[in-house]
Amino acid sequence: MSFAWTIPADTEVGTHTVTLTGAQSGAVTISFEVTGAAVSGGDASLASTGADSMPALSLGALLLLLGLGVALVARRRRV
């Protein structure tokens, strides 16, 4: 079971309780805690948390292909 709602911006900090009551299913009560006000405005994008991995992946792929080529040449020379 899931239920979603928006907590109003003027909700006080602290513990709150929501009770959902169905005609046949009865009541379900859940508590939640509001810890602080939402910050509005500003940049909502995620921060950059790491380096660009594309050069390392490209180098790894190149070395893998080079190793495969060396293995094929060595195998042909043995036959």
Backbone torsions as a table, in degrees:
resi	resn	phi	psi	omega
1	MET	NA	137.6	175.6
2	SER	-140.1	154.9	-179.2
3	PHE	-151.3	135.5	-180.0
4	ALA	-126.9	143.4	175.5
5	TRP	-153.8	163.8	179.1
6	THR	-100.8	127.1	177.9
7	ILE	-80.5	126.5	-179.0
8	PRO	-59.1	147.1	-177.4
9	ALA	-62.9	-25.8	-177.8
10	ASP	-92.3	13.1	178.3
11	THR	-67.6	133.6	-178.6
12	GLU	-71.4	149.6	175.9
13	VAL	-66.3	139.0	178.7
14	GLY	139.5	-172.2	-178.7
15	THR	-88.6	135.0	-179.9
16	HIS	-129.6	159.7	-179.3
17	THR	-128.8	137.4	175.5
18	VAL	-120.0	133.8	176.7
19	THR	-121.3	124.7	175.6
20	LEU	-106.4	129.3	-177.8
21	THR	-123.1	123.3	177.5
22	GLY	-104.1	152.6	-178.6
23	ALA	-61.8	-36.9	-178.4
24	GLN	-112.4	-26.4	-174.7
25	SER	-86.4	-14.3	-179.1
26	GLY	88.3	-159.1	-175.1
27	ALA	-108.0	143.8	173.6
28	VAL	-127.0	128.1	-178.2
29	THR	-119.1	136.8	177.0
30	ILE	-137.6	143.1	177.1
31	SER	-108.0	148.1	176.3
32	PHE	-144.3	162.1	-177.5
33	GLU	-119.9	130.2	173.0
34	VAL	-93.2	120.7	-174.7
35	THR	-102.1	-16.3	179.3
36	GLY	-179.9	168.5	-179.5
37	ALA	-78.1	147.2	176.1
38	ALA	-70.4	146.0	178.3
39	VAL	-94.9	125.4	179.1
40	SER	-106.4	156.5	-179.5
41	GLY	83.0	-179.2	180.0
42	GLY	79.6	-173.2	-177.9
43	ASP	-91.9	120.5	-177.0
44	ALA	-91.5	5.0	-178.7
45	SER	-79.7	161.5	179.2
46	LEU	-74.4	148.4	177.8
47	ALA	-75.4	152.1	174.8
48	SER	-74.8	124.1	-173.7
49	THR	-116.9	8.1	-178.4
50	GLY	-161.7	179.1	-179.5
51	ALA	-84.2	165.2	176.0
52	ASP	-73.8	117.8	-175.1
53	SER	-91.2	-5.8	-176.7
54	MET	-61.6	-42.8	177.9
55	PRO	-60.6	-40.5	179.8
56	ALA	-67.3	-40.2	178.0
57	LEU	-65.8	-39.8	178.4
58	SER	-63.8	-43.7	178.3
59	LEU	-63.4	-41.5	178.3
60	GLY	-62.2	-42.3	178.5
61	ALA	-65.4	-40.9	178.2
62	LEU	-62.7	-44.7	179.0
63	LEU	-65.4	-36.6	177.1
64	LEU	-63.5	-45.0	178.1
65	LEU	-65.5	-39.3	177.6
66	LEU	-63.0	-43.5	177.7
67	GLY	-63.7	-39.5	177.2
68	LEU	-63.6	-41.8	177.8
69	GLY	-62.8	-43.8	178.6
70	VAL	-62.8	-41.5	179.5
71	ALA	-64.2	-40.2	179.0
72	LEU	-66.8	-41.2	178.3
73	VAL	-64.3	-43.5	179.8
74	ALA	-64.4	-37.0	-179.9
75	ARG	-68.8	-40.1	179.2
76	ARG	-66.6	-33.7	-179.8
77	ARG	-70.3	-29.9	179.5
78	ARG	-74.5	-29.5	-174.6
79	VAL	-79.4	NA	NA
